[in-house]
Amino acid sequence: MASILGSQTRRDFVAAAGTTIATAALLPSAALAKPEDVVAEIKKLYGDKPIAAGKIKLDLPTIAENGLVVPLNFEVESPMSEKDYVKAVHFYADGNPNPAIANFYFTPMSPKASAQIRIRLAQTQNIVAVAEMSDGRLYTAKKEVKVTIGGCGG
């Protein structure tokens, strides 16, 4: 039985489409960032300044069933006064095509240094936060988020 595609049958069309999909799967995907790319991005901003753990409370799911909409909530411990406040918080992902994922800037007039967003994660990876205080001190926090496909592991 011939189709509207000339002498090709539906079976020929499906076989050709399957070959095209299989070939596309073998092509290299977009390059993904690595942990060393995150370190390089942080170094671009802050050079070799020491970074201590602490002060940042990250609220991320341990397992994200959908990498397209992963909730990220954070708060940085600070009095947010004229002399002691959070200037900026930067977020990085070590498995996305671009390691930098979000930047937040605060002033002493901000009631607190916190925000809620949704991020997109390409695969299971670490999310790294770096907070810059008004006196130049830097703090960091890191959490791994396991991205699953339909809740089936990954």
MDTraj code that builds the backbone (N, CA, C; nanometers):
import mdtraj as md
import numpy as np

residues = "MET ALA SER ILE LEU GLY SER GLN THR ARG ARG ASP PHE VAL ALA ALA ALA GLY THR THR ILE ALA THR ALA ALA LEU LEU PRO SER ALA ALA LEU ALA LYS PRO GLU ASP VAL VAL ALA GLU ILE LYS LYS LEU TYR GLY ASP LYS PRO ILE ALA ALA GLY LYS ILE LYS LEU ASP LEU PRO THR ILE ALA GLU ASN GLY LEU VAL VAL PRO LEU ASN PHE GLU VAL GLU SER PRO MET SER GLU LYS ASP TYR VAL LYS ALA VAL HIS PHE TYR ALA ASP GLY ASN PRO ASN PRO ALA ILE ALA ASN PHE TYR PHE THR PRO MET SER PRO LYS ALA SER ALA GLN ILE ARG ILE ARG LEU ALA GLN THR GLN ASN ILE VAL ALA VAL ALA GLU MET SER ASP GLY ARG LEU TYR THR ALA LYS LYS GLU VAL LYS VAL THR ILE GLY GLY CYS GLY GLY".split()
xyz = np.array([
    [0.0849, -0.1181, 0.0000],
    [0.0000, 0.0000, 0.0000],
    [0.0889, 0.1237, 0.0000],
    [0.0753, 0.2056, -0.0988],
    [0.1565, 0.3258, -0.1108],
    [0.0926, 0.4386, -0.0323],
    [0.1752, 0.5283, 0.0145],
    [0.1248, 0.6415, 0.0910],
    [0.1321, 0.7680, 0.0087],
    [0.0956, 0.8803, 0.0695],
    [0.1032, 1.0074, 0.0000],
    [0.2480, 1.0526, -0.0187],
    [0.3415, 0.9786, 0.0384],
    [0.4834, 1.0108, 0.0250],
    [0.5433, 0.9455, -0.0994],
    [0.4628, 0.9165, -0.1963],
    [0.5113, 0.8526, -0.3182],
    [0.5047, 0.7024, -0.3021],
    [0.6128, 0.6339, -0.3382],
    [0.6137, 0.4880, -0.3315],
    [0.6532, 0.4358, -0.1938],
    [0.6805, 0.5252, -0.0978],
    [0.7165, 0.4817, 0.0379],
    [0.5935, 0.4376, 0.1139],
    [0.6114, 0.3317, 0.1882],
    [0.5029, 0.2870, 0.2749],
    [0.5212, 0.3486, 0.4121],
    [0.4200, 0.3339, 0.4937],
    [0.4294, 0.3838, 0.6309],
    [0.5466, 0.3165, 0.7031],
    [0.5677, 0.1872, 0.6767],
    [0.6786, 0.1132, 0.7397],
    [0.8132, 0.1749, 0.7005],
    [0.8297, 0.2137, 0.5753],
    [0.9540, 0.2778, 0.5300],
    [0.9755, 0.4102, 0.6033],
    [0.8671, 0.4863, 0.6164],
    [0.8757, 0.6161, 0.6836],
    [0.9149, 0.5997, 0.8300],
    [0.8519, 0.5051, 0.9015],
    [0.8821, 0.4813, 1.0427],
    [1.0257, 0.4332, 1.0588],
    [1.0741, 0.3488, 0.9698],
    [1.2121, 0.2997, 0.9770],
    [1.3114, 0.4149, 0.9582],
    [1.2814, 0.5046, 0.8626],
    [1.3696, 0.6194, 0.8379],
    [1.3700, 0.7127, 0.9582],
    [1.2524, 0.7359, 1.0172],
    [1.2442, 0.8233, 1.1348],
    [1.3214, 0.7625, 1.2516],
    [1.3092, 0.6326, 1.2706],
    [1.3819, 0.5646, 1.3787],
    [1.5320, 0.5755, 1.3608],
    [1.5795, 0.5638, 1.2380],
    [1.7229, 0.5769, 1.2104],
    [1.7698, 0.7189, 1.2407],
    [1.6890, 0.8180, 1.2050],
    [1.7235, 0.9580, 1.2311],
    [1.7332, 0.9843, 1.3811],
    [1.6381, 0.9324, 1.4565],
    [1.6390, 0.9518, 1.6016],
    [1.7590, 0.8825, 1.6636],
    [1.7891, 0.7611, 1.6193],
    [1.9047, 0.6879, 1.6734],
    [2.0343, 0.7610, 1.6423],
    [2.0455, 0.8173, 1.5231],
    [2.1661, 0.8925, 1.4864],
    [2.1793, 1.0172, 1.5721],
    [2.0691, 1.0882, 1.5959],
    [2.0724, 1.2091, 1.6794],
    [2.1143, 1.1760, 1.8215],
    [2.0752, 1.0609, 1.8706],
    [2.1115, 1.0209, 2.0072],
    [2.2613, 0.9968, 2.0206],
    [2.3277, 0.9625, 1.9105],
    [2.4714, 0.9353, 1.9153],
    [2.5555, 1.0619, 1.9056],
    [2.4948, 1.1711, 1.8604],
    [2.5690, 1.2964, 1.8479],
    [2.5989, 1.3517, 1.9867],
    [2.7124, 1.4216, 2.0028],
    [2.7433, 1.4774, 2.1340],
    [2.6415, 1.5832, 2.1735],
    [2.5998, 1.5793, 2.3002],
    [2.5050, 1.6792, 2.3481],
    [2.5803, 1.8061, 2.3856],
    [2.5057, 1.9057, 2.4244],
    [2.5668, 2.0322, 2.4656],
    [2.6650, 2.0051, 2.5793],
    [2.7772, 2.0716, 2.5759],
    [2.8770, 2.0537, 2.6808],
    [2.8200, 2.0999, 2.8143],
    [2.8412, 2.0198, 2.9158],
    [2.7917, 2.0533, 3.0488],
    [2.9070, 2.0996, 3.1363],
    [2.8777, 2.1911, 3.2262],
    [2.9795, 2.2426, 3.3179],
    [3.0278, 2.1306, 3.4094],
    [3.1476, 2.1485, 3.4605],
    [3.2070, 2.0545, 3.5554],
    [3.2371, 2.1307, 3.6841],
    [3.2642, 2.0604, 3.7937],
    [3.2975, 2.1313, 3.9184],
    [3.4102, 2.2334, 3.9022],
    [3.5096, 2.2022, 3.8199],
    [3.6197, 2.2979, 3.8008],
    [3.5741, 2.4247, 3.7282],
    [3.4670, 2.4151, 3.6486],
    [3.4119, 2.5343, 3.5834],
    [3.3464, 2.6271, 3.6863],
    [3.2818, 2.5683, 3.7856],
    [3.2216, 2.6467, 3.8940],
    [3.3317, 2.7186, 3.9713],
    [3.4387, 2.6468, 4.0031],
    [3.5521, 2.7076, 4.0752],
    [3.6099, 2.8230, 3.9936],
    [3.6218, 2.8055, 3.8632],
    [3.6764, 2.9119, 3.7768],
    [3.5847, 3.0345, 3.7756],
    [3.4532, 3.0129, 3.7729],
    [3.3585, 3.1251, 3.7746],
    [3.3685, 3.2032, 3.9057],
    [3.3790, 3.1316, 4.0166],
    [3.3911, 3.1978, 4.1469],
    [3.5230, 3.2739, 4.1541],
    [3.6279, 3.2150, 4.0995],
    [3.7596, 3.2798, 4.1009],
    [3.7586, 3.4082, 4.0173],
    [3.6806, 3.4092, 3.9076],
    [3.6680, 3.5304, 3.8257],
    [3.6134, 3.6462, 3.9084],
    [3.5181, 3.6160, 3.9950],
    [3.4561, 3.7200, 4.0778],
    [3.5411, 3.7604, 4.1972],
    [3.5991, 3.6605, 4.2642],
    [3.6611, 3.6866, 4.3948],
    [3.8085, 3.6516, 4.4045],
    [3.8691, 3.6096, 4.2971],
    [4.0113, 3.5762, 4.3017],
    [4.0381, 3.4647, 4.4016],
    [4.1421, 3.4824, 4.4818],
    [4.1810, 3.3803, 4.5794],
    [4.1342, 3.4139, 4.7210],
    [4.0350, 3.4998, 4.7357],
    [3.9832, 3.5326, 4.8691],
    [3.9341, 3.4055, 4.9371],
    [3.9588, 3.3925, 5.0660],
    [3.9110, 3.2723, 5.1363],
    [3.7581, 3.2698, 5.1441],
    [3.7036, 3.1490, 5.1327],
    [3.5584, 3.1299, 5.1399],
    [3.5310, 3.0287, 5.2505],
    [3.4518, 3.0694, 5.3475],
    [3.4184, 2.9824, 5.4615],
    [3.2809, 2.9205, 5.4422],
    [3.2619, 2.8043, 5.4997],
    [3.1299, 2.7411, 5.4989],
    [3.0439, 2.8081, 5.6053],
    [2.9143, 2.8121, 5.5816],
    [2.8233, 2.8649, 5.6822],
    [2.7453, 2.9860, 5.6368],
    [2.6578, 3.0316, 5.7225],
    [2.5714, 3.1495, 5.7078],
    [2.4624, 3.1352, 5.6022],
    [2.4765, 3.0434, 5.5052],
    [2.3776, 3.0300, 5.3987],
    [2.2916, 2.9067, 5.4265],
    [2.1621, 2.9289, 5.4318],
    [2.0678, 2.8174, 5.4469],
    [2.0061, 2.7923, 5.3099],
    [2.0403, 2.6767, 5.2509],
    [1.9853, 2.6386, 5.1211],
    [1.8697, 2.5428, 5.1414],
    [1.7609, 2.5690, 5.0743],
    [1.6465, 2.4797, 5.0784],
    [1.6201, 2.4330, 4.9357],
    [1.6730, 2.3147, 4.9054],
    [1.6573, 2.2516, 4.7747],
    [1.6112, 2.1083, 4.7970],
    [1.5354, 2.0521, 4.7054],
    [1.4979, 1.9121, 4.7224],
    [1.6193, 1.8220, 4.7032],
    [1.6249, 1.7134, 4.7760],
    [1.7312, 1.6150, 4.7564],
    [1.7086, 1.5410, 4.6249],
    [1.5810, 1.5151, 4.5945],
    [1.5433, 1.4504, 4.4691],
    [1.4419, 1.5392, 4.3982],
    [1.4724, 1.5732, 4.2736],
    [1.3815, 1.6535, 4.1914],
    [1.3261, 1.5635, 4.0817],
    [1.1956, 1.5414, 4.0838],
    [1.1348, 1.4547, 3.9832],
    [1.1280, 1.5214, 3.8463],
    [1.1378, 1.6528, 3.8424],
    [1.1342, 1.7251, 3.7163],
    [1.2445, 1.8308, 3.7195],
    [1.3493, 1.8110, 3.6412],
    [1.4607, 1.9046, 3.6377],
    [1.4266, 2.0389, 3.5766],
    [1.3084, 2.0511, 3.5161],
    [1.2709, 2.1774, 3.4531],
    [1.2252, 2.2826, 3.5529],
    [1.1771, 2.2408, 3.6702],
    [1.1262, 2.3357, 3.7694],
    [1.1665, 2.2906, 3.9098],
    [1.2897, 2.3176, 3.9468],
    [1.3401, 2.2791, 4.0780],
    [1.3334, 2.4008, 4.1700],
    [1.2586, 2.3916, 4.2813],
    [1.2501, 2.5065, 4.3718],
    [1.3807, 2.5270, 4.4489],
    [1.4256, 2.6501, 4.4533],
    [1.5449, 2.6872, 4.5290],
    [1.5059, 2.8027, 4.6207],
    [1.5194, 2.7820, 4.7496],
    [1.4950, 2.8866, 4.8491],
    [1.6240, 2.9040, 4.9276],
    [1.6544, 3.0271, 4.9636],
    [1.7740, 3.0493, 5.0442],
    [1.7537, 3.1662, 5.1383],
    [1.8357, 3.1649, 5.2431],
    [1.8424, 3.2771, 5.3361],
    [1.9841, 3.2832, 5.3898],
    [2.0374, 3.4033, 5.3979],
    [2.1717, 3.4237, 5.4520],
    [2.1586, 3.4920, 5.5870],
    [2.2231, 3.4337, 5.6863],
    [2.2203, 3.4875, 5.8227],
    [2.2952, 3.6202, 5.8268],
    [2.2230, 3.7276, 5.8595],
    [2.2831, 3.8607, 5.8654],
    [2.1867, 3.9557, 5.9349],
    [2.2400, 4.0522, 6.0121],
    [2.1516, 4.1510, 6.0743],
    [2.0944, 4.2508, 5.9725],
    [2.1507, 4.2564, 5.8519],
    [2.1089, 4.3486, 5.7472],
    [2.1027, 4.4922, 5.7997],
    [2.2098, 4.5323, 5.8666],
    [2.2220, 4.6690, 5.9177],
    [2.3136, 4.7486, 5.8248],
    [2.3227, 4.8766, 5.8508],
    [2.4069, 4.9647, 5.7689],
    [2.5523, 4.9175, 5.7651],
    [2.6008, 4.8595, 5.8745],
    [2.7414, 4.8180, 5.8834],
    [2.7646, 4.6696, 5.8560],
    [2.6576, 4.5894, 5.8565],
    [2.6740, 4.4448, 5.8396],
    [2.5552, 4.3900, 5.7613],
    [2.5793, 4.3686, 5.6322],
    [2.4713, 4.3174, 5.5482],
    [2.5282, 4.2287, 5.4371],
    [2.4390, 4.1574, 5.3709],
    [2.4753, 4.0726, 5.2576],
    [2.4694, 4.1583, 5.1320],
    [2.5802, 4.1648, 5.0594],
    [2.5834, 4.2420, 4.9352],
    [2.5298, 4.1626, 4.8172],
    [2.5710, 4.0343, 4.8081],
    [2.5321, 3.9543, 4.6908],
    [2.5339, 3.8060, 4.7252],
    [2.4522, 3.7317, 4.6537],
    [2.4539, 3.5858, 4.6614],
    [2.4518, 3.5350, 4.5175],
    [2.5479, 3.4487, 4.4849],
    [2.5609, 3.3936, 4.3501],
    [2.5397, 3.2428, 4.3568],
    [2.4706, 3.1885, 4.2571],
    [2.4437, 3.0451, 4.2506],
    [2.5052, 2.9848, 4.1259],
    [2.5590, 2.8648, 4.1424],
    [2.6243, 2.7918, 4.0349],
    [2.5767, 2.6470, 4.0347],
    [2.5779, 2.5858, 3.9154],
    [2.5425, 2.4447, 3.9003],
    [2.6550, 2.3772, 3.8224],
    [2.7045, 2.2643, 3.8752],
    [2.8189, 2.2008, 3.8094],
    [2.7799, 2.0933, 3.7071],
    [2.6556, 2.0968, 3.6575],
    [2.6151, 2.0011, 3.5559],
    [2.5222, 2.0603, 3.4516],
    [2.5107, 2.1912, 3.4483],
    [2.4297, 2.2600, 3.3478],
    [2.5213, 2.3120, 3.2375],
    [2.4667, 2.3472, 3.1203],
    [2.5521, 2.4018, 3.0149],
    [2.6267, 2.5289, 3.0580],
    [2.5636, 2.6128, 3.1390],
    [2.6278, 2.7338, 3.1911],
    [2.6362, 2.7200, 3.3427],
    [2.7554, 2.7294, 3.4017],
    [2.7651, 2.7080, 3.5467],
    [2.6957, 2.8155, 3.6301],
    [2.6875, 2.9388, 3.5830],
    [2.6224, 3.0462, 3.6595],
    [2.4721, 3.0376, 3.6368],
    [2.3939, 3.0297, 3.7480],
    [2.2491, 3.0168, 3.7291],
    [2.1687, 3.1340, 3.7844],
    [2.2190, 3.2056, 3.8852],
    [2.1423, 3.3183, 3.9392],
    [2.2309, 3.4075, 4.0239],
    [2.1985, 3.5362, 4.0273],
    [2.2672, 3.6345, 4.1110],
    [2.1617, 3.7197, 4.1811],
    [2.1836, 3.7454, 4.3091],
    [2.0940, 3.8303, 4.3871],
    [2.1777, 3.9380, 4.4539],
    [2.1267, 4.0611, 4.4568],
    [2.1977, 4.1720, 4.5180],
    [2.1075, 4.2345, 4.6247],
    [2.1686, 4.2695, 4.7379],
    [2.0944, 4.3229, 4.8515],
    [2.1589, 4.4521, 4.8988],
    [2.0827, 4.5302, 4.9749],
    [2.1320, 4.6525, 5.0377],
    [2.0976, 4.6462, 5.1853],
    [2.1494, 4.7392, 5.2671],
    [2.1124, 4.7405, 5.4083],
    [1.9625, 4.7637, 5.4286],
    [1.8949, 4.8161, 5.3279],
    [1.7513, 4.8419, 5.3392],
    [1.6684, 4.7146, 5.3176],
    [1.7313, 4.6074, 5.2697],
    [1.6592, 4.4810, 5.2531],
    [1.6295, 4.4235, 5.3911],
    [1.5067, 4.3819, 5.4162],
    [1.4742, 4.3295, 5.5494],
    [1.5508, 4.2019, 5.5826],
    [1.5734, 4.1180, 5.4819],
    [1.6579, 4.0002, 5.5000],
    [1.7121, 3.9579, 5.3646],
    [1.8185, 3.8805, 5.3678],
    [1.8818, 3.8333, 5.2446],
    [1.8267, 3.6949, 5.2131],
    [1.7151, 3.6929, 5.1415],
    [1.6534, 3.5659, 5.1073],
    [1.5737, 3.5821, 4.9788],
    [1.5477, 3.4690, 4.9126],
    [1.4659, 3.4693, 4.7914],
    [1.4231, 3.3271, 4.7606],
    [1.3250, 3.3180, 4.6726],
    [1.2753, 3.1897, 4.6244],
    [1.2669, 3.1977, 4.4729],
    [1.3214, 3.0969, 4.4065],
    [1.3132, 3.0907, 4.2602],
    [1.2953, 2.9450, 4.2184],
    [1.2737, 2.9257, 4.0926],
    [1.2735, 2.7923, 4.0319],
    [1.3907, 2.7903, 3.9345],
    [1.4670, 2.6808, 3.9392],
    [1.5811, 2.6679, 3.8491],
    [1.5622, 2.5456, 3.7619],
    [1.6396, 2.5401, 3.6560],
    [1.6355, 2.4283, 3.5623],
    [1.7672, 2.3533, 3.5749],
    [1.7597, 2.2226, 3.5958],
    [1.8790, 2.1399, 3.6094],
    [1.8797, 2.0326, 3.5014],
    [1.9918, 2.0218, 3.4303],
    [2.0036, 1.9275, 3.3202],
    [2.0198, 1.7829, 3.3670],
    [2.0739, 1.7639, 3.4866],
    [2.1026, 1.6298, 3.5377],
    [2.1296, 1.6389, 3.6870],
    [2.1563, 1.5261, 3.7507],
    [2.1956, 1.5269, 3.8916],
    [2.3243, 1.6064, 3.9050],
    [2.3287, 1.6988, 4.0021],
    [2.4455, 1.7865, 4.0153],
    [2.4429, 1.8621, 4.1468],
    [2.5526, 1.9313, 4.1728],
    [2.5651, 2.0148, 4.2923],
    [2.5240, 2.1576, 4.2603],
    [2.4530, 2.2181, 4.3548],
    [2.4223, 2.3605, 4.3490],
    [2.5114, 2.4268, 4.4531],
    [2.5858, 2.5287, 4.4114],
    [2.6799, 2.5980, 4.4991],
    [2.6351, 2.7433, 4.5128],
    [2.6281, 2.7903, 4.6380],
    [2.5942, 2.9298, 4.6651],
    [2.7152, 2.9986, 4.7272],
    [2.7393, 3.1223, 4.6877],
    [2.8455, 3.2040, 4.7468],
    [2.7830, 3.3373, 4.7875],
    [2.7950, 3.3719, 4.9155],
    [2.7427, 3.4982, 4.9669],
    [2.8579, 3.5921, 4.9966],
    [2.8466, 3.7152, 4.9499],
    [2.9459, 3.8190, 4.9771],
    [2.8872, 3.9157, 5.0795],
    [2.9580, 3.9334, 5.1900],
    [2.9128, 4.0230, 5.2958],
    [2.9677, 4.1642, 5.2712],
    [2.9107, 4.2612, 5.3386],
    [2.9521, 4.4012, 5.3203],
    [3.0971, 4.4258, 5.3602],
    [3.1509, 4.3444, 5.4507],
    [3.2914, 4.3620, 5.4912],
    [3.3873, 4.2804, 5.4049],
    [3.3364, 4.2173, 5.2978],
    [3.4217, 4.1421, 5.2065],
    [3.4326, 3.9934, 5.2362],
    [3.3852, 3.9500, 5.3534],
    [3.3912, 3.8061, 5.3832],
    [3.3021, 3.7298, 5.2860],
    [3.3429, 3.6060, 5.2567],
    [3.2681, 3.5199, 5.1662],
    [3.2278, 3.3919, 5.2382],
    [3.1054, 3.3464, 5.2107],
    [3.0552, 3.2221, 5.2677],
    [2.9978, 3.1370, 5.1555],
    [2.9983, 3.0065, 5.1764],
    [2.9476, 2.9161, 5.0748],
    [2.8638, 2.8048, 5.1354],
    [2.7796, 2.7486, 5.0506],
    [2.7014, 2.6301, 5.0850],
    [2.6832, 2.5513, 4.9561],
    [2.6700, 2.4201, 4.9698],
    [2.6557, 2.3337, 4.8526],
    [2.5575, 2.2219, 4.8841],
    [2.4761, 2.1858, 4.7851],
    [2.3847, 2.0729, 4.8025],
    [2.3692, 2.0001, 4.6700],
    [2.3708, 1.8676, 4.6766],
    [2.3470, 1.7872, 4.5567],
    [2.1965, 1.7684, 4.5388],
    [2.1517, 1.7839, 4.4150],
    [2.0125, 1.7585, 4.3794],
    [2.0134, 1.6465, 4.2761],
    [1.9446, 1.5383, 4.3089],
    [1.9346, 1.4246, 4.2184],
    [1.8126, 1.4472, 4.1287],
    [1.8375, 1.4593, 3.9988],
    [1.7297, 1.4814, 3.9028],
    [1.6881, 1.3455, 3.8477],
    [1.5612, 1.3125, 3.8631],
    [1.5099, 1.1861, 3.8121],
    [1.4178, 1.2119, 3.6950],
    [1.3928, 1.1111, 3.6180],
    [1.2987, 1.1206, 3.5080],
    [1.1719, 1.0474, 3.5504],
    [1.0683, 1.1218, 3.5778],
    [0.9424, 1.0609, 3.6195],
    [0.9524, 0.9849, 3.7502],
    [1.0472, 1.0231, 3.8358],
    [1.0607, 0.9587, 3.9655],
    [1.1236, 0.8214, 3.9593],
    [1.1960, 0.7897, 3.8504],
    [1.2504, 0.6550, 3.8333],
    [1.4011, 0.6470, 3.8559],
    [1.4595, 0.7356, 3.9308],
    [1.6040, 0.7315, 3.9543],
    [1.6778, 0.7999, 3.8418],
    [1.8059, 0.8270, 3.8637],
    [1.8800, 0.8940, 3.7575],
    [2.0081, 0.9328, 3.8074],
])
top = md.Topology()
chain = top.add_chain()
for i, resn in enumerate(residues, 1):
    res = top.add_residue(resn, chain, resSeq=i)
    for name in ("N", "CA", "C"):
        top.add_atom(name, md.element.get_by_symbol(name[0]), res)
traj = md.Trajectory(xyz[None], top)
